[in-house]
Amino acid sequence: MPKNTQSLEHGLSAGQLARYREEGYLRYGPFLNGAEMEELQQVGERMYADANLRSIELDAGEGGTYPLYTPVFSREPRFEEILFRHPVLLDILESILGPVFRLVEDQYFYKPAKHGASLACHHDNIYYGFVDPKIVTVWLALDDATLENGCLKVLPGSHREEIEHQGVPGTIITEAVIDKNDLVSVPVPAGELILVDGLTVHGSGPNTTDAPRRVANLVAIVPCADSASRIFSLEANPYLRGAPV
Ligand SMILES: O=C(O)CCC(=O)C(=O)O
């Protein structure tokens, strides 16, 4: 059971938590300051410039692919402070996940300028296959995310049951399963944070602008016997809070 959020200094308010539980996502609001954003952007730009690292091309469904890097920030101790040990972020996550949770993955989504690809609808647990997926994705805008450059789109309430994925390689949700008209766009200014449940259907539109759209992502999970997965091992992943002593 999640702890009473009121005992957390920076936890979500009861209203925020209720909205997250109801809708399966929450626009939290401003989180990163300008200097932090710049640092995170620079790491991403370094990765984008290094062609050898461009190993995961997201199958975007429409209009091609675009790169996703992982791990990124967990490799650099500097980001402990900005992300992984940030007391506000950890309190936010504790509000949702309870007092013990681990990092699943950290990622950097780079949608280049004038890039036509949208990201097909999916939920994040399809990539991890956890049996009891108490997962939160922390989505941090490193640029203003707009309708024009491919902001996040979510299907509110879709986290209540696991929606079947189809297509090739079985990681997208087709229009036969959901109605795209039900998707809600979530444009946010740079530095804002959006929380997304591991079962919430989401995707993003193409970037039609002449600047990149960059996002830092961090996925966390409550580890328990049911975190078993056939496709993902948590064994080497650090506890973000509540590590056993
Ligand atoms: O921002 C995007 O383009 C996609 C983000 C996403 O799919 C995710 O955070 O899991």
Ligand as a Chemical Component Dictionary entry (heavy atoms), coordinates in Angstrom:
data_LIG
# 
_chem_comp.id                   LIG 
_chem_comp.type                 NON-POLYMER 
_chem_comp.pdbx_formal_charge   0 
_chem_comp.three_letter_code    LIG 
# 
loop_
_chem_comp_atom.comp_id 
_chem_comp_atom.atom_id 
_chem_comp_atom.alt_atom_id 
_chem_comp_atom.type_symbol 
_chem_comp_atom.charge 
_chem_comp_atom.model_Cartn_x 
_chem_comp_atom.model_Cartn_y 
_chem_comp_atom.model_Cartn_z 
_chem_comp_atom.pdbx_ordinal 
LIG O1 O1 O 0 8.002 11.020 -25.882 1  
LIG C1 C1 C 0 7.894 10.130 -26.694 2  
LIG O2 O2 O 0 8.078 10.305 -27.884 3  
LIG C2 C2 C 0 7.505 8.761  -26.275 4  
LIG C3 C3 C 0 7.644 8.534  -24.848 5  
LIG C4 C4 C 0 7.340 7.154  -24.446 6  
LIG O3 O3 O 0 6.862 6.337  -25.190 7  
LIG C5 C5 C 0 7.624 6.768  -23.096 8  
LIG O4 O4 O 0 8.007 7.628  -22.314 9  
LIG O5 O5 O 0 7.477 5.587  -22.785 10 
# 
loop_
_chem_comp_bond.comp_id 
_chem_comp_bond.atom_id_1 
_chem_comp_bond.atom_id_2 
_chem_comp_bond.value_order 
_chem_comp_bond.pdbx_ordinal 
LIG O1 C1 DOUB 1 
LIG C1 O2 SING 2 
LIG C1 C2 SING 3 
LIG C2 C3 SING 4 
LIG C3 C4 SING 5 
LIG C4 O3 DOUB 6 
LIG C4 C5 SING 7 
LIG C5 O4 DOUB 8 
LIG C5 O5 SING 9 
# 
